[in-house]
């Protein structure tokens, strides 16, 4: 059964932060090494280590290029406070040079040198999408990991094409096409697959502000590629006060490719937490928290009010139902019954919260001829549920999505939305309900 992951992007998301968080959750390092070693890609080493940021222990995933030309993490170059340098933010002596953690010594770490597959790309910064997909497809990846990696890069290609105003086939990746980003994306896909993650809940992407320097010059934050992804996939974005880029295009593409939900359940249990460290130095430490969670199928208490009436008209009963529902009743039911002396009557049941009992009983006494109301405290098991708006060919409609104990989800169209679409389109209720249900299934 697939797991549910909650991604806490309070300080942004990037490719290396995602991989580090998933490794910290327990993704198999040996499986990751085997998958990356099978790619026709050379010129780098991996280092997986433990670092501290603001006193918090986190996993760090670093791709060390043989050429030593990874400028993405050079804060002076990124934000225009100095000249372009060739200094990598990590020395090989295990010290992490991140402005937020001066002089922090990483714990014992792993280096992994990748084999030469006979394919040398000295110009790592210029690969188009077909070349990158070729690399992914010629690796020994599971079908699920390969499909996810391809999806992430395709999302990136589409975003770059929109940002630069060119067709997708003409996009030549620069920063996102470098070796380290290929490794980050494939590694993230392998880890997601290895952890058997089925649902990913991502309530909000926290982004910074200001500008950043890239190969094309100085551009605003969020950078155009990130903004294109956020717009195309409806990712929930929040612009904070931090000066700098918190959400990278790679991070946004991963989020778009894996996110299935944008709202946390009201109640859940945290099974395990992983923390991935970022390389950039801001006022707040760059940390991505990933939590494996289990939604509660919990019991709650409701009250049932019950009475029998044998001399109320149908109109009076319809009126009392409306009043009870308006006053907070969860459910109102009528049942035909036979009372003493075989008189036909109705049993009226009201489900409610304890605090609403006095108000609802008052309505029953004033609006019906009853002279007594029975009360029963009841326990019920409730599935996690959420209301969601889905787009359909007929327009927007509201559905209720429930999650079963095995993780299976079901969507139920809401009556008012279906009825409104029936009035607007002239279609029958079953036909509109079927269209809404199909659209809800596609968007789950």
N, C-alpha and C positions, 0 to 999 in steps of 0.2 A: 504494500500500500504506500503510495507516494506521501511525502512529508510536506508540511506547510512552513514556509520561510517568511519571516518578517524582516524587511530591510529598513533599518533606521538610518536614513541619510541626513541626519541633523547637520553634519559638517560636510555634506557632498558625497560624491561617488566617483570613482575612477576605476580603470581596469585592474591595476595592481592592488588597490584597496579591496576590490571584490574578491579576487583570488585569495588574498591573505585572510579575509574574514571567513571564507569557505574552508580554507585549510585549518583555521583555528576551530572551526566547528567539527572537524574530524574527517574531512576529505582525505582519501588515501594518497600520500605523497608518492609512493611507489607507482601507483596507477598513473599519476600525473606525469612522472618522469618517463614512464614507458610510452605514454601517448605523445609527449613532446619530442622524445628521441626518435620517434618514427616519422616525424615530419621532414620533408626535404628542405630543411632550413638550418643554416649554420651561422657561426659568427657571434655566439653569445654564451654566457654561462648563467646559471640560476643561483640565487642565494636566498634561502628561507631562514629567517632568524627571528629572535624575540627582541623587541625594543620596548622602551618606556616613553610614553608621552603624557606629560602632566601627571606623572606618578602611576599611570595605568599601563599594565602589561598588554602588549598587542603583538600580533604576528606581522612580519614585514616580508613581502614578496618582491624581490628585486631581480630585474633582468639586466645583467652586466654585459654591455656590448664590447666585443673585442676591440672595436675602433675607438671606444671610449667617448663617443660623440652624442651622448644622450643629453640634450639641452633642456628637455621639458621640465626638469626639476631644478634648473638654475634660476633662483628667484630674481637675481639682478637682471638676467636676460629677459625673463618673462615680463617683468614689470618696469623695465626701462631705466633702472637705476645704475646701470653699468654696461660695459661692453660684453659682447658674446664671448663666453669662455668655454673651454673644453674640460672643465673640472666636473667629474661625476659626484653626485651628492654623497655617495658611500665610498669610503676607503676600504681596501681589502683587509685592514687590520681589525675590522669589526666595530669601528666607531661610526655612529650615525650622525652626519652633519645636517641636522634639521634645526632651523632657527629656534624652534620651540623647545628643543631638547639639547642644548649645548653640551657636548662632551659625554653623552650617554653611551655606555658601552653595551653593545648587544650581547646576548647570551650565546653559547656555542651554536654555530650555524652550519648549514650545509651548502657546499658548492657543488654544482653539477655541470660538467663540461659535455656539450652535445657533439655527437659524432659528425664527421664530414660525409655527406651523402653525395659528394661529387658535383654539387651545384653551388657555385660561389656567386654571391651578389654583393659586390663591393659598394654599389649604389643602392643602399637599402631604402632610400627615401622615395623611390619612384617605382611603384607597383600599381597596376590597375586591378580592378576587381576580378577579372578572369584569372590573372596570375595568382592572386591570393586564394581564390577558391580552388585552384589547382593544387596549391600547397596543402590546403585542408583535406581535400579529397584523396590525396596520396599518402595521408597519414593513417596509422592503425588506430582509428577512433571508433567508438560504438556509433551506430546509426543516429542515435539520439544526440550524442555530443557533436557529431559532425553537422547534423542539421541545425543545431543551435548556433554553432560557430558561424556557419554560412549565413544564417538569418541575421546575426549581429552585424557582420560585415556588409550585408546587403542594405541594412538600415543605415549604416554609415555612408555607404556609397550614394544612396538616395539623398541623404542630408547634404553631403558635399556637393552633389550635383545641383541641388536647389540653391545652396549658398553661393556657388560660383556661376550659376546660370548656364550650365552646360548639360548635355545629355549624360545619363549614367555611364554609358559605354565610353565616354570621353574623360571620365574622372580618373586622374592619376593621383593616388594617395601620397600625401607627404607625411606629416606627423603621424596620422593614423595608419599609414602603410609601412611604417618602420618595423624592424624586427621585433622590438620590444612590445609593440601593440599587437602584432600577430600572435606573439606568445601569450600576452595577457588575455586576449579574447579566446584563444583555443583553450588555455588553462582554465578560464572561468567556465567554459562549456563543459569541459571534462569534469570539473568539480561539481557543478550542478547535477550532472548525470550520475556521478559516483555517489552523491548524497541522496539520490532518488527524490529530488525535490519536484513536486507536482504543482503546488500553488505558491505564488510569491505575492505577498501583500506589501505594497509600497505607498504609504499614506501621503508622503510629501518629499519632493526634492528641494533641499535648501541650497540656494545658489548665492554667490557673492555679487559684487557690483564693480564698476570701474572699467578698466581696459587691460588688455594683455597683448604682448608682442608674439607674433608667430612668423612663419616663413614669408608671409605675404605683407607683413607690416603690423601696425597697431590696430587692434579690432576691439569692439566693445564686448563686455561680459553681460549676459551669457553670449558666448561666441555664436556666430550664425549657424554652424552645423548643429550645435546643441539645441539652439532655439528651434531649428527646423524639426528636430526629432521630437521635442516637447510638444510642438504644435501638431505634428502628424499623428502622434500616438496618444494625445490627450493626457500627458503626464502632469500630475499636480505639482506646480512650480511655486516656490516662495523665494522672493528676493530679500536677502537680509542686509545687514550693515557691513559685513566683512568686505574689505577691499581685496578683490582677487577672484579667480576662477575656482569654484568648489566642485562644479559638475563638468567633467571633461566630455567631449563628444563620445569617447569610448564608453565612459560610465553611463551616459545617457542612452547609448545604443543598447548596452546590456540591460538597463532598466526597462527599455521599451520591449526588448525581446522576451523578457521573462515575467514581467508583471502581469498578474491575472486579476488582482483586486487592489483597490485604493483605499479601503476602509477596514480598520481592525475590528474584529468582533468585540462585543461588549465585555465578554469574559473569555479568558484563555489562560493556559498554563504554559510557562516557558520551560522547555525540556533542556535546552543547551544554548549557550551564547558564544559567538565568535567575534573577535574584534580585529579588523584589518587596519594597518597603519598606512597613512599617506606619506608622501615625500616632501610636500610643500609646507612651508612655515607660515602660519597665520596667527592671529591673536588667540584663536581657539585651536586646539590640536586637531589635525585631520584624521578622523577615526570613522570607520564604517562598522556599525554593529549589525550582525546578522543573528537572528534568533529562530531556532526551531520551536514552533509553538503547537499546542493542541487546543482546539476549541472545546469549551465545556458543553457537553450535553447535560444540562443541569436540571435539578428539580426545583420547582417553585410552588408556592402555596397560593391557591385561589379559594374563594368562597362561593358557594351556590345558595342562592335564595330561591325558595320553591313555595308555590301556593297553587290551590285549585279554585277556579271560578266557574260557576254554572249559569250565571245570569248577566253576562257581559256581551254586548254585540261585537260583531267582527270589527266594526269601525272603532269602537272603544279600545279593543285590543291592539289594533294597528297604531292608534294614537299613543297608548302607553308604551309600546315598543320604541317608538321614536323618542319619547321623553327619557326612557331608561338609557338608550344609547347615547343621547346627548349629554346625559349626566355622568357618563363614565363607565357604563356597563361594558364588559368585554364581549359578552354574548347574551342574546335574548332568544329563548325558544318557546314555542307553543306545542303541546302534544294533546291530541284528542284522547280523552279518558271517559270512563263511566264512574260516576260517584254513587253514593248510597241511593237506594230506590231506583237504580239504573238510569239516573239522570245523566244525559250527555253533557260533558263539560270540557274545559281545557286545563291542563297543568302548565303553569307558567314558570319557567326556569330562568334565572339570571345568574351569570358568572361575573364576579367582580373582585376587586381588591378590598381588603378589610376596611380601609379607611373610607370607602364609598358606601358601606352598608347602611348607615343612618339615612343618607340622602335617598338611596334607591328604595329602601323600605317605605319611606315617607311617600314616594311617588306611587308605590303599589297600593298603599292604603287610600290615597286620595283619588286615584284614577280608576280603581277597580272596586268591586263589592266585597273583596276578601276581608275576613276578620282575623286572619292569622298568617304568618309567614314562617316557614321552616328555614333554619340556617345550618349549613354543613361546611366544615373546613375540609378542603381536598388538596392532595398533592398531585402534581402533574409533571411529566418529563417533557422538556422543551428542546427542540432542535435549534442550533444557532441559525439565525435568519437575518437578512438585511434587505432593505428596499433599494431598488436600483432602477434608473431610467435607461431604457434601451431604445436605439434608433431602429425603426422598421420602415419598410417601403411605404407605409401609410402615414407615418409620423412617429413622434415619440410616445412611448407607453411605459407605465410603471409595472414592475414585476417584483415579486417577493422571491428571494433566493434562499433556500434552506440547505444546510449541509448535514448529511447523514453521518452516523458514527464511522462508517468505512471511508469517509472522505468524498463520497459521491454527492454531487449537488443537483438540486432540482429547482427549476424556475416555474413560478405560478403567476400568470397574468392577473393583474388587479382588475376587479370588475369595472370600477369607474373609468379606468383608461380604455378598456375594451368598449364599453358602452359609448364613450365619447367618440371613438373612432368609427363606430357603427353609424352614429348620427352624421358624422362628417362625410363618410364615404358611401353610405347607403348599403353597405355589405351586411350580411347576416352575422349574428354574434359568433356562431361556431367558426365561420370563415375568418373573421378578424382575430379570434382567439388563436387559431392555428398559425396565422402569420406572425402574431406577437410571440407565440411560443417558439417558433422556428428562429426568429431573430434573437430571442433570449438565449437559445441553445448555442448559436454561433458566437455570442458575445461572452459566454461564461468562461 
